[in-house]
């Protein structure tokens, strides 16, 4: 008989990657590797490790570049991949199995001097190793944005945590 999973909290984790105040080429990393800290509660892991479901992603763009972005999420630190801001997006073969999913972010709502894009209902389940509680990710662009500030981009990830404790 399966053990029921108690649904825990919904966690919103915000990261501001440092981006280049300048031009990007298509298929470049935007910012460095991001750590979404405390994606699961260590207290609820029991002997199995923690897990949850990534349910939403929101990117705010203070530079109003409206560039198509892809958020790539990992269930463990992609240590073989060097994520260099404004460098060509490449993932090491050894890190491919750590990917829990990708999120396409391309439809923006534009305001007077900034914009926002989001993707809800992602449904990307993940399970972390015992004693781990962070998710990792990076952004890449298929466009050619030119940001004006190193803090133009903010990424917010919504996580529905489960408790296996």
TATA-V334142 format. One line per field, one symbol per residue. ss: DSSP state (H for helix, E for strand, C for the rest). phi: phi as a letter, one per 30 degrees, with the letter a starting at -180 (. if undefined). A space follows every 50 residues. Layout:
ss->???
phi->???
This chain:
ss->CCCCCEEEEEEEEEECCCCCCCECCCCEEEEEEEEECCCCCHHHCCCCCC EEEEEEEEEEECCCCCCCEEEEEECCCCCCCCCCCCCECCCCHHHHHHEE EEEEECCEEECCCCEEEEEEEEEEEEECCCCCCCEEEEEEECCCCECCCC CCEEEEEEEEEEECC
phi->.dddcddcdcccccbcddcddldccdicdcicdcccdhdbdddcdhccjd albdcabbbcbddhdhddbbcccbcaddddcccceicddbcdedcedddc lbbdbbcccccebaabbabchdicdbbcdeicbccbabcbcccbdbdcbd cdcbcbccbcdcbcd
